[in-house]
Amino acid sequence: MSSMAPNLTAAAPREYKDILFEVKDNVAWVTINRPKYRNAFREQSLDEMIHAFSSTREDPTIVCAVVTGIGPDAFSAGGDFAAMMKLNRANAHMWNDRMLGLAMTIRGLPIPVIAMVNGWCMGGGHELALWCDLVIASENAVFGQTGAKVGACPTVGATQYLPRIIGERLAREMIFLARTFTAEEAVKVGLINKVVPKDNLLTETLAWCEKMKGHSGQTLRATKKSLNSESDELYASWQQGMELLANIWGSEESIEGMQAFLDKRKPQFMKFREQNKAVMTTYLSDLANDRNQASKE
């Protein structure tokens, strides 16, 4: 277990490969355990998190849940490109449905969920934090939406929640310009709740958990439902966003973006604009010269 998570000894409900899951002192801890990949998640990771979070419903003594990433470098760098580069229009739902499933699982739990963020919190990893009720971060945390830089599309939470959390202008800047926020900046704009020194992150998170232990469980459950009421109406936007994303996965442009990131080079996105211009030029010429009809025999 990372030094950022407590020494937990309770038996897990099943064996996990990509995460660690424990319940200690009435708190459920879900830790992404892929430090080699900056805790980027793949399909198996999403399945395991859904299972772990869902299992907390079976124990009414669990007061709250905490999700974090193992090690000092990253909460989560988002989706694993090795997994996402295998997606296309035919199989995109296999990824998108899992993302939506995890989001709805976290939002639907009758207990508060805390994101304990250390290091990088980017892309889908940042969307994971957005799904949570509270976010506490260490001073070295960095938050961002990098989809525009790598040919992905942050439509599974970011486009829905960011405008409501930090306002339309900053949300568009964060998405269109791939702007990142340090933890200090993030707390100032309301993106997160609190920033603390790295060495105090676990202690402060545990203090939040202890405070909630003294509060009414049925009140926490009811008020979470009430707080989610308005944003639950965004479900249609999630569905639309996943359909938009399904057309992004597997495209030459998205593959170029992710491969460029892996190659540590700048993506060549302009060539796709130029290709589209050539297609448009041909179309407009055909339109202007009456070639947009079947030829006569």
C-alpha positions as CSV (number, residue, x, y, z in Angstrom):
1,M,0.0,0.0,0.0
2,S,1.2,3.5,-0.7
3,S,2.3,5.8,2.2
4,M,-0.6,7.9,1.1
5,A,-3.1,5.3,2.3
6,P,-3.5,3.7,5.7
7,N,-2.3,0.3,6.7
8,L,-5.4,-1.7,6.0
9,T,-6.0,-5.3,7.0
10,A,-9.7,-6.1,6.4
11,A,-10.3,-8.8,3.8
12,A,-11.3,-7.7,0.4
13,P,-14.5,-9.1,-1.1
14,R,-12.7,-10.5,-4.1
15,E,-9.2,-10.5,-5.5
16,Y,-8.3,-7.4,-7.6
17,K,-5.4,-6.9,-10.0
18,D,-5.6,-3.2,-10.8
19,I,-6.8,-1.7,-7.6
20,L,-6.5,-2.2,-3.8
21,F,-9.7,-2.3,-1.8
22,E,-10.1,-2.4,2.0
23,V,-12.5,-1.3,4.6
24,K,-10.9,0.1,7.8
25,D,-12.7,1.9,10.7
26,N,-15.9,2.2,8.7
27,V,-14.2,3.8,5.7
28,A,-13.9,2.1,2.3
29,W,-10.6,2.7,0.5
30,V,-10.3,2.2,-3.3
31,T,-6.8,2.7,-4.5
32,I,-5.8,2.5,-8.2
33,N,-2.7,0.3,-8.2
34,R,-1.0,0.9,-11.5
35,P,2.0,3.1,-10.6
36,K,4.0,2.0,-13.7
37,Y,1.3,3.8,-15.8
38,R,0.7,6.7,-13.4
39,N,-2.4,4.9,-12.3
40,A,-4.0,5.2,-15.7
41,F,-6.9,2.9,-15.9
42,R,-8.0,0.3,-18.4
43,E,-11.2,-1.7,-18.8
44,Q,-10.3,-4.1,-16.0
45,S,-9.5,-1.2,-13.7
46,L,-13.0,0.3,-14.3
47,D,-14.7,-3.0,-13.7
48,E,-12.8,-3.5,-10.4
49,M,-13.7,0.0,-9.2
50,I,-17.3,-0.5,-10.0
51,H,-17.4,-3.8,-8.1
52,A,-15.5,-2.3,-5.1
53,F,-17.6,0.8,-4.8
54,S,-20.8,-1.2,-5.3
55,S,-19.9,-3.7,-2.5
56,T,-20.0,-0.8,0.0
57,R,-23.8,-0.9,-0.3
58,E,-23.8,-4.3,1.5
59,D,-22.4,-2.8,4.7
60,P,-24.5,0.0,6.3
61,T,-21.7,0.7,8.8
62,I,-19.5,2.1,6.1
63,V,-19.7,5.9,6.6
64,C,-17.8,7.1,3.4
65,A,-15.4,6.0,0.7
66,V,-12.1,7.4,-0.4
67,V,-10.6,6.9,-3.9
68,T,-6.9,7.6,-4.5
69,G,-3.9,6.4,-6.5
70,I,-0.9,4.5,-5.2
71,G,2.4,6.3,-4.9
72,P,3.5,9.9,-4.9
73,D,3.3,10.7,-8.6
74,A,-0.3,10.4,-9.6
75,F,-3.9,10.1,-8.5
76,S,-4.6,9.0,-12.1
77,A,-3.3,10.1,-15.5
78,G,-6.7,9.1,-17.0
79,G,-7.3,6.3,-19.5
80,D,-4.5,4.0,-20.5
81,F,-3.6,4.8,-24.1
82,A,-2.7,1.2,-24.8
83,A,-6.3,0.3,-24.1
84,M,-7.9,3.3,-25.7
85,M,-6.0,3.0,-29.0
86,K,-7.8,-0.4,-29.5
87,L,-11.2,1.3,-29.5
88,N,-13.2,2.1,-32.6
89,R,-16.8,2.8,-33.6
90,A,-17.7,-0.9,-33.2
91,N,-16.4,-1.5,-29.7
92,A,-16.4,2.0,-28.2
93,H,-19.4,1.2,-26.0
94,M,-17.3,-1.3,-24.2
95,W,-15.2,1.5,-22.8
96,N,-17.8,4.3,-22.7
97,D,-20.3,2.2,-20.8
98,R,-17.8,1.3,-18.2
99,M,-16.9,5.0,-17.6
100,L,-20.5,5.9,-17.3
101,G,-21.1,2.9,-15.1
102,L,-18.4,3.9,-12.6
103,A,-19.6,7.5,-12.6
104,M,-23.2,6.5,-11.9
105,T,-22.0,4.0,-9.2
106,I,-20.1,6.7,-7.4
107,R,-22.9,9.2,-7.7
108,G,-25.5,6.7,-6.7
109,L,-23.8,5.5,-3.5
110,P,-25.7,6.4,-0.3
111,I,-22.4,7.6,1.2
112,P,-20.1,10.5,0.4
113,V,-17.1,9.7,-1.8
114,I,-13.8,11.6,-1.3
115,A,-11.1,11.9,-3.9
116,M,-7.8,12.1,-2.2
117,V,-5.5,13.5,-4.9
118,N,-1.7,13.4,-4.9
119,G,0.2,14.3,-8.1
120,W,-1.2,14.2,-11.6
121,C,-5.0,14.2,-11.9
122,M,-5.6,14.4,-15.6
123,G,-8.1,13.6,-18.3
124,G,-10.3,10.7,-17.3
125,G,-8.6,10.7,-13.9
126,H,-9.8,14.2,-13.4
127,E,-13.3,13.2,-14.5
128,L,-13.1,10.5,-11.8
129,A,-12.4,13.2,-9.2
130,L,-15.3,15.2,-10.7
131,W,-17.7,12.3,-10.0
132,C,-16.8,12.4,-6.3
133,D,-18.6,14.5,-3.7
134,L,-15.4,16.0,-2.1
135,V,-11.9,16.5,-3.3
136,I,-8.8,17.0,-1.1
137,A,-5.4,17.4,-2.7
138,S,-1.8,17.7,-1.7
139,E,0.3,20.7,-2.8
140,N,1.9,18.8,-5.7
141,A,-1.4,17.9,-7.3
142,V,-2.1,19.1,-10.8
143,F,-5.6,19.0,-12.4
144,G,-6.3,19.2,-16.1
145,Q,-8.2,18.1,-19.2
146,T,-5.8,17.1,-21.9
147,G,-8.2,15.6,-24.5
148,A,-7.6,18.4,-27.0
149,K,-3.9,17.7,-27.0
150,V,-4.2,13.9,-27.5
151,G,-7.3,13.6,-29.7
152,A,-9.7,12.4,-27.0
153,C,-13.0,13.9,-25.9
154,P,-13.8,14.7,-22.2
155,T,-17.6,14.2,-22.5
156,V,-18.0,11.7,-19.6
157,G,-18.2,14.3,-16.8
158,A,-15.9,17.2,-17.7
159,T,-18.2,18.9,-20.2
160,Q,-21.2,18.4,-17.9
161,Y,-19.7,19.4,-14.5
162,L,-16.9,21.8,-15.1
163,P,-19.2,24.7,-16.2
164,R,-21.2,24.3,-13.1
165,I,-18.2,24.0,-10.8
166,I,-15.8,26.6,-12.1
167,G,-18.0,28.6,-14.6
168,E,-18.4,28.5,-18.4
169,R,-15.4,30.6,-19.2
170,L,-12.8,28.7,-17.2
171,A,-14.4,25.4,-18.2
172,R,-13.9,26.2,-21.9
173,E,-10.4,27.4,-21.2
174,M,-9.6,24.2,-19.4
175,I,-11.0,22.0,-22.2
176,F,-10.2,24.0,-25.4
177,L,-6.7,25.2,-24.2
178,A,-5.9,22.1,-22.1
179,R,-5.2,24.5,-19.2
180,T,-4.0,22.8,-16.0
181,F,-4.5,24.0,-12.4
182,T,-2.1,23.6,-9.5
183,A,-3.8,22.5,-6.3
184,E,-3.5,26.1,-5.0
185,E,-5.2,27.4,-8.1
186,A,-7.8,24.7,-8.1
187,V,-9.0,25.5,-4.6
188,K,-9.3,29.2,-5.4
189,V,-11.6,28.6,-8.4
190,G,-13.7,26.0,-6.5
191,L,-12.5,23.0,-8.5
192,I,-11.5,21.2,-5.3
193,N,-12.3,21.7,-1.6
194,K,-9.0,21.8,0.1
195,V,-5.2,21.7,-0.5
196,V,-2.8,20.5,2.2
197,P,0.9,19.8,2.5
198,K,1.8,16.4,1.0
199,D,2.7,14.9,4.3
200,N,-0.7,15.9,5.8
201,L,-2.9,14.6,3.0
202,L,-3.8,11.3,4.7
203,T,-4.3,12.9,8.1
204,E,-6.6,15.5,6.8
205,T,-8.6,13.0,4.8
206,L,-9.0,10.8,7.8
207,A,-10.2,13.9,9.8
208,W,-12.9,14.4,7.2
209,C,-13.9,10.7,7.6
210,E,-14.0,11.0,11.4
211,K,-16.2,14.1,11.2
212,M,-18.7,12.3,9.0
213,K,-18.8,9.3,11.5
214,G,-20.5,11.7,13.9
215,H,-23.2,12.7,11.4
216,S,-26.5,11.0,10.6
217,G,-26.1,8.4,8.0
218,Q,-29.7,8.8,6.7
219,T,-29.2,12.5,6.5
220,L,-26.0,12.1,4.4
221,R,-27.8,9.7,2.1
222,A,-30.9,11.9,1.7
223,T,-28.9,15.1,1.2
224,K,-26.6,13.5,-1.4
225,K,-29.6,12.5,-3.4
226,S,-31.0,16.1,-3.1
227,L,-27.6,17.6,-4.0
228,N,-27.4,15.4,-7.1
229,S,-31.0,16.1,-8.2
230,E,-30.3,19.0,-10.7
231,S,-27.1,17.5,-12.1
232,D,-28.9,14.1,-12.5
233,E,-30.8,15.8,-15.3
234,L,-27.6,15.9,-17.2
235,Y,-27.8,12.2,-17.9
236,A,-29.0,12.8,-21.5
237,S,-25.8,14.9,-22.0
238,W,-23.7,11.9,-20.8
239,Q,-25.5,9.7,-23.3
240,Q,-24.9,12.2,-26.1
241,G,-21.3,12.6,-25.0
242,M,-20.6,8.9,-25.2
243,E,-22.1,8.8,-28.7
244,L,-19.8,11.7,-29.7
245,L,-16.9,9.9,-28.1
246,A,-17.7,6.7,-30.0
247,N,-17.0,8.5,-33.2
248,I,-13.7,9.8,-31.9
249,W,-12.2,6.5,-30.8
250,G,-10.2,4.8,-33.5
251,S,-10.1,7.7,-35.9
252,E,-6.8,8.5,-37.5
253,E,-6.8,11.8,-35.7
254,S,-7.2,10.3,-32.2
255,I,-4.6,7.7,-33.0
256,E,-2.2,10.4,-34.1
257,G,-2.8,12.3,-30.9
258,M,-2.2,9.4,-28.5
259,Q,0.8,8.0,-30.5
260,A,2.4,11.4,-30.5
261,F,2.1,11.5,-26.7
262,L,3.7,8.1,-26.4
263,D,6.4,9.1,-28.8
264,K,6.9,12.4,-26.9
265,R,6.5,14.6,-29.9
266,K,4.0,17.2,-31.0
267,P,0.9,15.7,-32.8
268,Q,0.4,16.6,-36.4
269,F,-3.2,17.6,-36.2
270,M,-3.0,20.2,-39.0
271,K,-2.8,17.6,-41.7
272,F,-6.3,16.5,-40.8
273,R,-7.6,20.0,-41.2
274,E,-5.9,20.2,-44.6
275,Q,-7.4,16.9,-45.7
276,N,-10.8,18.1,-44.6
277,K,-10.3,21.4,-46.6
278,A,-9.5,19.4,-49.7
279,V,-12.7,17.4,-49.3
280,M,-14.6,20.7,-48.7
281,T,-13.1,22.3,-51.8
282,T,-14.2,19.4,-54.0
283,Y,-17.7,19.5,-52.5
284,L,-18.1,23.3,-53.0
285,S,-16.7,23.0,-56.6
286,D,-19.2,20.2,-57.4
287,L,-22.0,22.3,-55.9
288,A,-21.0,25.4,-57.8
289,N,-20.7,23.5,-61.1
290,D,-24.0,21.5,-60.8
291,R,-22.2,18.2,-60.3
292,N,-24.3,17.3,-57.3
293,Q,-26.7,15.1,-59.3
294,A,-26.7,11.8,-61.1
295,S,-25.2,12.1,-64.5
296,K,-27.5,11.5,-67.5
297,E,-27.1,8.4,-69.7
